[in-house]
Amino acid sequence: MEQIADVEVVPCASSQYLRPFRMLYSQDGTKKFWDFMRTHDSVSILIFNTTRQCFVVVKQFRPAVYMCEMERHDPQIFQEKCKDVSCHPQNLLPAAVGVTYELCAGIVDKPDLSLEEIACKEIIEECGYDVPVSNLTRISSYRSAVGVTGSKQTMFYAEVTDSMKTEKGGGTMEEGELIEVVEIPLAESISFSYNENFPKTMGVLFGFMWFQNNVAPRLLKQ
């Protein structure tokens, strides 16, 4: 996961995941415009293993995060070097700067499946747990990246046990996924949330806080 080489940045002429647009409009009589991207909605799943008393999250390399770090070290990388033509960035940073901790998640791109069915499919592919739809609890849906995509993500909660682990997880080879499954002990989850040495998504923070307010009190009574 952390061996990155032969990096090349090229213009994106087309994509099955992102479509750029510009909206022209008037607001209270003032002419305005806004550039945005259309992309798929998604689901995410906060997974808690009751056998081990830990959260199950995923860890993976994210090129967008990596290139943000590259630009932070070389502010001209997009303005000049890689604006209109392909380029090969020099002085590559360690791949670890592009690795993040995330909830198990996936895009909504199968119209014949419900959100719950997509969530269960992602759980077994990424984390290896066979979770029935009936085990899912819907937490909430929210808009992500409202200034760029405005897509909707729906978060679910799933409790699993060791006996439900039927696959290795790690993502699908067909989609080129390279995912590491990570367990965060419940006792360490709060300190993990606020430790910036572990780059993580907002979904992880929101999910852990939701758990503390809605599930942890029930566990204390058992």
N, C-alpha and C positions, 0 to 999 in steps of 0.2 A: 504493500500500500504506500510505503513511504520512499519508493525509489522512482523519482520522476526525472525523465531525460527527454531530449529531442523536442523541447517545447517550441511550438510555432503558433503564432497568433495570426489569424487570417480574417478578412471581412466575411460577415455572415450574410450571404446572398439570400438564403431561404432556410427555414427551419420548421420541423413538424411540431416544435414545442413553443416557439416564440414568434409573434407577428407584430412588427412595429407599426404604429399609426400616429397621426397627429389630428387632434380634435380642435376645430375652429368653432368658437362660440362667443356669445355676448352675455355678460353678467352685469345686471343693473346698468345697462347702457354702455358698458366698457367692453371693447373688443379684446378677446383673449385667445390663446391657444395653449394646448398641453400635449406633450408627447408621451405616449404610453405603449405598453406591450400587452397583447392579448395572449393568455396562456391557459392551461387547463386548471380547473379547480382541483382540490386534493383532499386527502384524508390523512389523519395522523392518529396514532394509538399510544396512549400511556399504558404500558404493560407493567404489572406488578406480580412477581413470583411469590406466592404465599408460602411455598415450601422453604424458600431461601430468605424470605423477607427482604427482597431487593427489587429495584426497578430494572427492567431490561430495556436498554437503549442501544442505538447503533452508532458506529463511528465510521466515517468515510471521508475520502478526499474530495473536496469541492473546488473545481477549477476557478469558479468565480471568486471564492474567498482567497485562493492562492494568488490570483492576478491582482486583487485589491491590495494584498500585502506587497506584491512586486511593485505596484504603482506607488505605494507609500514609501518605498525605498528608492524608487526612480520615478519621480513625478512626470517625467516627459515621455514615459513609455507609450501612452496612448495618444497624447497630443501630437507627437512627431513620428516616432518610430513605427507605430502600428495603426495609423489613422486610416489610410486608404489601401494599403498593400500589405501583404503578409510580411512577417518579420520573425526573427529568431532572437528572443530576449537573451541577453547575456547576464552573467553573474546571477545565476539561478539561486533562489533561496531554498532551504531544506523543504521537502514536501510537507513536513509536519505543520508548517504555518497554514496550510490549506485544509487541515483535517479538523472536522468538527464533530461534536457529540449531538445527536439528534434523536427525536422520537422515531419509531418505526413509522413510515409514511409512504404514500404513493399518489400518483396523479389519477384523476377520475377521467378515464379515457375508454371505458367499456360501457356503453349505454344499456347493454342488456343485463348489467349487474347493479344491484343496489349499493349504496355507500357502505352499508354493513358488510356486504359480500366482498367488496373491494378491500375493505379493511382486513377482513379475515385472510384474504389471499396474500396481502402484504405481510401479515404477521408470520405466516408459515414460510414464505419465501425469504424474508429478511432475518427472522429470529428463530424459525424452526418449530414454533408451537402450533398445534392443531386446535384452533379455537372456534367453537360453534357460534353462529350469529347470535344466539340467545344469551351468550355470555358477555356481549358488549353492552356498555352503558354509554349513551351519548352525553358528552360533557357540554359542548357548545360548538357553534360555528362562528367564524369571524373573518374579517377581510385582512389579507396579508399584503404587504408592499403596496399600500394604497396610493402612493405617489407614482408607482411604476406599472403595476399590473392590476391591482384591485381584485385579484382572484379570491375565491372563498375557500377556506379550509375548515373541515369539520373534524373535531377531535373526539375520539372515543376512549373509554377506559376498559381494560380487560385484565381480569385476574387469571393467572395461570399457575399450574403446579409442575413439578418436575416430570410427572407422569404424562403430561400433555406435550412433552418435547419429543416429536417424532421425526424431525428433520434436522440437518446440520445448520440451516440458515445461511446467511452470508450473501443473499441475493441470487439472481439468476445469471448464469453464464451467457445466455442468449442476449441479454440486455447489457452485457459488459459490466455488471455490478461487482464491486469488490468491497464488501461490507464486513466489518468486525462487530460481533455482538459483545456488548459490555454490560456487566452487572454493577449497579450502584446500590450498595447496602442502604436500607432505609435510614439507619442511624447516621449515615454520612451524607444523606441527600441534601440537607440544608447547606452544609459547608461546601459541598460540591457546587451547588447552585450559585453561590457567591464567589467562588474561586475563579478568577479570570484566567488562571493558568490552564483551565480546561475550556477552550472555546466551545460555545454551545448556542443552540437556537433559542428564540423566545418561547417556542413550544415546550421545550424542556422546563424552563423556568415556570411558565404558566401551569403546566401539568403537575409539577412537583408541589406548587403552592395550592392547587386545587385539591390534591391528595391530602395535604395537611389539614385542610379545612373540612373536607367531606368524607374521607375514609379513615384517616388516622384516629379520630375520636372513637370510631367503632372498634378499631383494633385494640385500643386501650381498655375497652370494657370486656374484652374476651378473656 
